[in-house]
């Protein structure tokens, strides 16, 4: 890549620490939410949202060409008394509804994938995204580390990690980040500590031929208006 055009986009995601009694289905101590939000009342699902501002590049009629993506995170994820969880991090060219993303993931799909028909029939996960809207995503399944006994701290270890997304060039003025953490069960869980993380998107920023740029810009506006 040309060093003069190389760009690395980055967004920082804060840590979070929540607590509750084992028999209660939702978090009650939210003093250290730290910018995170409860996704669904009565559950232990949490999410965080943020944006990457590209308006300065858009004013210069420049397009970002992603070359890849990676999620970095702090060393320890804990869930005391829990059975494990799914962590999903996504960068998109349009904002995503965390509740709809929760149902899409629950239906063995996710943003940019085909939804499970039985989930859609119930009216959940119905805002099917265009594949190009999802630039980058990473899912991670975390489960208790059985090599630590007793694991009173609830230290979790990654069981499976997958990446998806189109890595499509974008002329959008803003990119949207969503991180959602979905514990498998709420019963028995007393505390969850989500480590700080960041998303890194290396790529290039360049000007396209006018026709190609206008077509891409029009597509970005069209997708944004579908939200």
C-alpha positions in Angstrom: 0.0 0.0 0.0 1.1 3.6 -0.6 2.2 5.0 2.8 0.8 8.4 1.9 -2.6 6.9 1.6 -2.4 4.4 4.5 -4.9 4.9 7.3 -5.7 2.9 10.4 -9.2 3.6 11.8 -9.6 2.8 15.5 -12.3 3.0 18.2 -11.8 2.5 21.9 -14.5 0.6 23.9 -14.5 1.0 27.7 -14.7 -1.7 30.3 -17.8 -2.5 32.3 -18.5 -4.2 35.6 -22.1 -5.1 36.8 -23.4 -7.1 39.7 -26.6 -8.7 41.1 -27.9 -11.4 43.4 -27.9 -15.0 41.9 -31.7 -15.4 41.9 -32.5 -12.0 40.3 -32.8 -12.0 36.4 -31.2 -8.6 35.7 -28.3 -6.5 36.9 -29.0 -4.4 40.0 -25.7 -2.8 40.6 -25.0 -0.6 37.6 -22.6 1.9 39.2 -19.8 0.8 36.8 -21.7 0.5 33.6 -19.2 3.0 32.2 -21.2 4.0 29.1 -22.7 0.5 28.5 -26.5 0.0 28.4 -28.9 -2.7 29.3 -30.2 -4.1 26.0 -33.4 -5.8 27.2 -35.0 -5.0 30.6 -35.2 -8.2 32.7 -32.1 -9.8 31.1 -28.4 -9.6 31.6 -27.6 -8.6 28.0 -25.5 -5.4 27.7 -24.3 -3.3 24.8 -22.1 -0.3 23.9 -22.3 1.9 20.9 -19.9 4.5 19.4 -18.9 6.1 16.1 -15.9 6.7 13.9 -16.0 10.1 12.3 -15.0 10.2 8.6 -16.6 13.5 7.7 -13.3 15.2 7.1 -12.4 12.6 4.5 -15.9 12.8 3.0 -15.5 16.6 2.5 -12.4 15.8 0.4 -14.4 13.2 -1.6 -12.3 10.3 -0.3 -13.2 6.7 0.0 -11.9 4.3 2.7 -10.8 0.9 1.5 -10.6 -1.5 4.5 -7.8 -4.1 4.3 -8.8 -6.1 7.3 -10.0 -5.8 10.9 -9.0 -6.9 14.4 -10.4 -6.7 17.9 -8.0 -6.2 20.7 -9.1 -6.6 24.3 -7.8 -6.5 27.9 -6.6 -9.7 29.4 -9.5 -11.0 31.6 -13.2 -11.5 31.1 -15.1 -12.7 34.1 -18.6 -14.0 34.8 -19.1 -15.2 38.3 -21.6 -18.1 38.5 -22.3 -18.0 34.8 -22.3 -20.7 32.1 -20.6 -18.5 29.4 -21.6 -15.8 27.0 -21.4 -14.5 23.4 -19.5 -11.3 22.7 -20.2 -9.7 19.3 -18.4 -6.6 18.0 -19.5 -5.0 14.7 -18.5 -2.0 12.5 -21.2 -0.9 10.1 -22.0 1.9 7.7 -25.4 2.4 9.2 -26.5 2.3 12.9 -27.8 -1.0 14.1 -30.6 -1.6 16.6 -29.0 -3.6 19.6 -32.3 -5.4 20.3 -32.7 -6.6 16.7 -29.0 -7.7 16.7 -29.7 -9.7 19.9 -32.5 -11.6 18.2 -30.5 -12.1 15.0 -27.6 -13.6 17.0 -30.0 -15.7 19.0 -31.3 -17.1 15.8 -27.9 -18.4 14.7 -27.4 -15.6 12.2 -26.3 -12.0 12.8 -26.0 -8.7 10.9 -25.3 -9.3 7.3 -26.4 -12.9 7.4 -29.7 -14.5 6.5 -32.0 -14.6 9.5 -33.6 -17.8 10.9 -37.1 -17.9 9.5 -38.8 -18.8 12.8 -37.3 -15.8 14.4 -38.4 -13.5 11.6 -41.9 -14.9 11.7 -42.2 -13.8 15.4 -41.3 -10.3 14.2 -37.7 -10.3 15.6 -34.5 -9.7 13.8 -36.5 -8.4 10.8 -34.2 -5.5 9.8 -32.1 -7.7 7.4 -28.9 -5.8 6.6 -27.3 -5.6 3.3 -23.9 -7.5 3.4 -22.1 -4.4 2.3 -23.4 -2.5 5.4 -21.4 -4.7 7.7 -17.8 -3.8 7.1 -16.4 -6.0 9.9 -17.6 -8.1 12.7 -16.2 -10.6 15.2 -18.0 -13.0 17.5 -16.5 -14.8 20.5 -17.9 -17.5 22.6 -16.6 -17.5 26.1 -17.0 -20.3 28.7 -15.7 -20.9 32.2 -12.1 -22.1 32.5 -12.5 -25.6 33.9 -8.7 -25.8 34.5 -9.1 -23.4 37.4 -10.9 -25.1 40.3 -12.5 -23.6 42.1 -13.0 -20.8 39.6 -14.5 -18.4 42.1 -13.5 -15.4 40.1 -15.5 -16.6 37.1 -12.6 -16.4 34.7 -13.8 -17.1 31.1 -11.8 -18.3 28.2 -12.5 -18.1 24.4 -14.0 -21.3 23.0 -14.6 -20.1 19.5 -13.9 -16.9 17.6 -15.2 -16.0 14.1 -15.0 -13.0 11.8 -17.3 -11.8 9.1 -18.1 -8.7 7.1 -17.7 -7.4 3.6 -14.6 -5.1 4.1 -16.3 -3.0 1.4 -15.0 0.4 0.4 -17.1 3.1 2.0 -17.8 6.8 1.3 -19.9 7.2 4.5 -19.3 10.2 6.8 -19.7 8.0 9.9 -19.0 4.4 10.8 -20.9 2.8 13.6 -19.6 0.4 16.3 -21.8 -1.9 18.4 -20.5 -4.3 21.0 -23.0 -6.6 22.7 -22.5 -9.2 25.4 -25.1 -12.0 25.8 -24.7 -14.3 28.8 -26.2 -17.8 28.2 -28.2 -17.6 31.4 -29.0 -15.1 34.1 -29.8 -17.6 37.0 -26.8 -18.0 39.2 -24.8 -15.2 37.8 -23.7 -12.6 40.3 -21.1 -10.4 38.5 -19.8 -9.8 35.0 -16.7 -7.8 34.2 -16.2 -6.9 30.5 -12.6 -5.9 29.6 -11.7 -2.8 27.7 -11.2 -3.4 23.9 -10.6 -1.6 20.7 -11.4 -2.2 17.0 -8.7 -1.6 14.5 -9.4 -1.2 10.7 -6.2 -0.8 8.6 -6.7 0.3 5.0 -6.2 3.1 2.6 -8.0 6.5 2.0 -8.1 7.6 -1.7 -10.1 9.4 -4.2 -12.1 7.4 -6.7 -13.0 8.4 -10.2 -15.9 10.8 -10.0 -18.5 8.4 -11.4 -17.6 5.5 -9.1 -17.5 7.8 -6.1 -20.9 9.3 -6.8 -22.4 5.8 -7.2 -20.8 4.7 -3.9 -22.0 7.9 -2.2 -25.5 7.4 -3.5 -25.5 3.8 -2.3 -24.3 5.0 1.2 -27.2 7.5 1.4 -29.7 4.9 0.2 -28.6 2.4 2.9 -28.7 5.1 5.6 -32.3 6.0 4.6 -33.4 2.4 5.1 -32.6 2.6 8.8 
